[in-house]
Amino acid sequence: MTDQINVVITGGSGRMGQMLIRSVLAHDALTLTGVVEREGHDWIGQDAGPLMGLGETGVRVTDEPLEAFATAHAVIDFTSPAATVGFAALAAQARAVHVIGTTGLSADDITRIDAAARHATIIRAGNMSLGVNLLTVLTEKIARALDDDFDVEIIEAHHRYKVDAPSGTALMLGEAAAKGRGVTLDQVADRGRDGITGARKRGDIGFSAIRGGDVVGEHDVIFAADGERIVLRHLATDRTIFVRGALKAAIWGQDRGPGHFNMLDVLGMAD
C-alpha cells in the first residue's frame, strides 16, 4: 500500500462531503487531491478550503470527475444514485477504490455498479458505522434462530431532508433478516400500509419510516410474537460515525483485487 492515499470527495458541498473533506485533511495517511461537484455549481473553480471556512488547500473544486479520479487511490461518494453509477464507471477506469455511501440505489443501479466492480474495488454500504454493521449481523442470527411465529418489523427515523425511504440502513437490516430466514427481501417486504390492509401476512418483513427535525438516524428491528418481543436498536447521534467508516473502507480497499465489497468485509465480519 502506498504511504499516502490520494482521496477524491464527490458532492463536496453537501453535509457529508464537507465532513469528509475536513476528516481527510486531518488524517495522517490520507491526502485530499480532488473535490467534485455537479456542473454549474457555485463552488466550481474555487479552492475547497475557504468555501468551508478553512485555509487554502490547493484543491480546486471541479466538475470533471475523470480528471480528478486520474491520480486518486480512492473516491469517497455520498451523492445520488444517478451520479454514483456514473462515478463507478469512471473510478473503475481510473482503477481507484470507490467507497459508496449513497442510498436509494435501484436494482438496475446495483447491476451497473456490479459491472464496474469487475474492474476495480468497490465498497458499498447503506450505512458505514461499526454499530449498524454489528446490528446487521445480530439481525441475521436472530432471524435464523426464530421461526415465522415472530413477525419482523423495521422502524427507521431520519431528518426532514432525507429523500429516500426506507433508508438504506433499514433495507440492509431487512436483507439481513431475509437472509436469516432463507428468503429474498423482495419476496417478503411490506413497505406500504394505508387504509384497510387486512391482517399482517405471516413471514413478511415490515418497514416504517419517520421523517422529522434533525434526526441523524435511528433504527429498530423488532421480532414480535404472542407474549414477547425482541428489540434491537441503533441510535446515531453524530454523522462522524459514517465518515470514520468511509475512511476505514478507503484504506482497507488499497491493494485489494476487483470486487463488490461491503462494510462487513472491511470489519472482518463477512461470512
N, C-alpha and C positions, 0 to 999 in steps of 0.2 A: 504493500500500500504506500502511496506517495506520502511524503512528510506533511504536506499541506494539501487539503482538499478544496478545490475551487468550486464554489457553490453559486448557482443562479436561483434567484427567487422570482417566481411568476406572480402576477397580481400584487405587486409590491405596495400599492397604495392602500390595500384593504387592511382590516384589523389584524388578521393573521399574517399578512405579508409584512407589515411593519414590525410585528413582534419577531418574525423570523429574521428580518434584516438586522435588528438590534442584537439578537442572540448570536447570529453568525459573526457579526463584527466583534463580539465579546469572547468568542470561542478560540482557544489556543490552536486547535487543529484545523480550523476552517478559515477560508478566505473568501470574502464576497467579491465575485468577479462580474456579476451581472444582475440587473433588475429589469424585469419585463412587464410592460403594461400594454393594454389594448391600444390600437391605432386611434389617434385623435385625443388621447388622454392628456390632461394639463401637465402631467409630470414628465412627459416625453422630452428628452434632451437635457434635463436638469440633473444635477448631482443629487443622489438619493438622500444624502445626509442632511443638508439644510432643510429639505422638504419635511423632514421628521424632527426638526429642532436639534439636529446633531451637527458636528463639524463636517467639513468636506471629506468625502470618502474616496473620491477619484472614480466613482462608479456612476455613470450617467444612465438614466432610465431609457430603455429602448423599446420600440415596437417591432424589432427584428429578432425574433426568438432564435432562429437558426444561427445567426451571427453570434448571439450571446452564448448559445449552447456549445459553440465550436471548441472553446477552451475549458468547458466545465467538466468536472468529475461527477457532479451531482446537480440535479434540478429538483427543487422542492416546490410543490404545486398544490395550492389550496384555492382553486379558481372555480370554474363552471364546467359542466360535462362537455360541452362543445369545445371549449378551449383545451381542456385536459386531453381529449382524444387527439387533437392536433399536436399538442406538445409531446405526446407519447411517441408519435411517429418521428418527430424532429429529434427528440432526445435519443431515440434508438439509432437514428442516422449518425448522431454525434458520439454514440457509444457512452453516453452519460447515464449514471444511475438516476432513475426517475422515481422520486418519492411522491406518492399521490395521496393527499388527504381530502380530495374533492368528493362530495357526496351527491346523491341524486342521479348517479350513473345508470343508464338503461342496460338491458341485456345486450343490445347491439353495441353500445359504447364499450362494454367489457370485452366483447368479442374482438373489437378493434384494438383494444389495449393488449389483449392476449396475442394478437398478431405482432405487435411491436415487441412484446416480451420474448419472441423467438430470436430476437437480435440483440437484446440488451436487458439489463437488470431493472425490473420494475417492482417496487414495494408499495402496495396499495392497502389502505385500511380505512374503514369508515370512522375509526377512532384510534388514535395513536397513543393513548395513555396506557401505562402499565396496569392500572387498576381495572380498566374496562376489559383489557385483554385477559386478565385473570378471571373476570366475571364471565367472559365468554366460555372459558374452559370449564368453570363450575356449572354454567347453564347446560352445557352439553352432557356433563357427567350426571347431573340430577335428572335431566330428561331421559337419559338412558336407563336410569335406575327405577323410574316411576312409569306406570302404565297410563292409559288414556282416562283412568278414573280421575287423574289430576289434569284439570284444564290449565292451559298456559296462556297468560296474558302479559303483554309487554307495554308498559306505560312510559312515555318519554316526555320531557318538558324542556323547552328552549326559549330563547329570547324572541321578541316580537318580529325581528328582522329575518329569521330563518325562512328560507323559501321552499324547502322540500320537507315532505312528511310521508311516511315515518322517517325519522332520522336515519342516517347511515349506520349509526351505532345500534339503533333498535333493530334494523334489518340484520346486522351482524349477529345479534343475540337471537333473533328468530331463526337464522340459518343454523346457529349452534344447537338450538332446541330441536329443530327438524332433523339435523344430523343425528342427534342422540336418539331420536325415535325411529330412525331409519327411513325417513321420507324426505321429499324435497319441499322447500318452503312454498313454492308455487302451488303445490297440491293442497296445502292446509292453511294458508294465510287468510285471515279475515281482517281486512284493512278498512272497512267502512260499514258502520252501523247507523241506521237512521230510520225512524218510523217503526212500523210493525215488522220486525225482522224474524220473528219466530224464535224458538228455543235455540240455544247455542249448540252447534254441531259438535259431536264428540270427536276429539282429536284435533280440532282446529287450534291454530295459534293466533290469538287476537292482538291487535295493535290499537293503542290510543295515543293521540298527540296533543300536547298542551303548548300553547304559544303565548308568551306574555313577558313584559318587563325586560330585565337584563339577565335572565336565567342562562348561565353558561351551558349547563347540560345536566339532566337528572334522568336516570334510567332505573326502572324497577322491572324485575322478572318475577311474576307471581305464578306459583304452582298451587292451584286451589282444588281441593277435594271436599267431600262432605265431612265437616267437622274439623278440618285443619287446612292451614295454608303455609307454604314456604315462600318467603320473600327475599330475593337477592336485590341489593340496591347499590348503585354507584352515584355519587354526587361530585360533580366537577365545579369548583369554585374559582378557578383561575385557568385561563387559556394557555398558560405557560406549560401545562402538562402535555398539551398537544405538540408544542414547539419542541420540548425535550425529546419526545418520541420521534419526531420527524428528523431531528439532528442525529439521533442514535441510529435511525434507519439509514440515513445518508452515509454515515461512517461504516456501518455494517455491510452495506452493499458494495463497497470497494473491493475489487478483485474477485467478485462473485461472477459466475457464469450467467448467461441469459436465463431468464425465468420470471414468472409472475409470483412474487412472494407477498407475505403479509407480516403483521407485527408479531404473530406467534412464532414465525421463523426467526425474526430479529431477536426475540426474547428467549429463543431456545425451547419453546413450549409446543412446537408443532408435532403432530403425530409422526 
